[in-house]
Amino acid sequence: MNRRYFIAAILCFCLSWACWAAYAWNGSYLDQDGVLHEQFGFIPLGWFFGVGGLILLMLAWVRRK
């Protein structure tokens, strides 16, 4: 495997996990007016890094020596 792509893929997977963990840790709540507050931005970021990690892992596999 190409080492650069493999390390970048592992980094993306770690960032994806961190985004999902941050979303779960922050949680969501309703304020007194009934408005939902949540850190919605972590969900698409988690998916983005996860898919990016898969693409980089495939590139590392294709470009192996």
URHU-V958323 format. One record per residue. N is the residue number from 0. PHI is phi in whole degrees, -180 to 180 (999 if undefined). PSI is psi in radians with two decimals (* if undefined). OMEGA is omega in radians with two decimals (999 if undefined). Layout:
{{N:PHI:PSI:OMEGA} {N:PHI:PSI:OMEGA}}
This chain:
{{0:999:2.56:3.06} {1:-72:2.13:-2.98} {2:-65:-0.67:-3.14} {3:-63:-0.82:3.14} {4:-65:-0.67:-3.13} {5:-66:-0.77:3.12} {6:-66:-0.69:3.09} {7:-65:-0.65:3.11} {8:-65:-0.76:3.11} {9:-63:-0.70:3.10} {10:-63:-0.74:3.11} {11:-64:-0.71:3.10} {12:-64:-0.67:3.10} {13:-66:-0.71:3.10} {14:-66:-0.66:3.09} {15:-63:-0.80:3.11} {16:-62:-0.70:-3.14} {17:-65:-0.67:3.11} {18:-65:-0.79:3.12} {19:-65:-0.68:3.12} {20:-67:-0.69:3.12} {21:-65:-0.68:3.10} {22:-64:-0.76:-3.14} {23:-68:-0.63:-3.11} {24:-70:-0.73:-3.13} {25:-71:-0.64:3.12} {26:67:-2.91:3.11} {27:-140:2.74:-3.13} {28:-154:2.80:3.06} {29:-103:2.32:3.07} {30:-85:-3.05:-3.05} {31:-66:-0.45:-3.13} {32:-87:-0.02:3.13} {33:87:0.31:3.14} {34:-92:2.28:3.14} {35:-80:2.26:3.09} {36:-117:2.12:3.09} {37:-151:2.77:3.13} {38:-90:1.26:-3.03} {39:-65:-0.45:-3.09} {40:-63:-0.39:3.14} {41:-71:-0.46:-3.11} {42:-67:-0.96:3.13} {43:-66:-0.55:3.08} {44:-65:-0.69:3.09} {45:-62:-0.76:3.09} {46:-66:-0.71:-3.13} {47:-60:-0.84:-3.14} {48:-69:-0.60:3.11} {49:-66:-0.80:3.11} {50:-67:-0.69:3.09} {51:-62:-0.68:3.09} {52:-65:-0.69:3.09} {53:-64:-0.73:3.12} {54:-64:-0.77:3.12} {55:-66:-0.63:3.09} {56:-66:-0.68:3.07} {57:-66:-0.70:3.09} {58:-63:-0.69:3.12} {59:-64:-0.65:3.14} {60:-71:-0.70:-3.12} {61:-69:-0.66:-3.08} {62:-93:0.33:3.14} {63:-68:2.75:-3.08} {64:-87:*:999}}
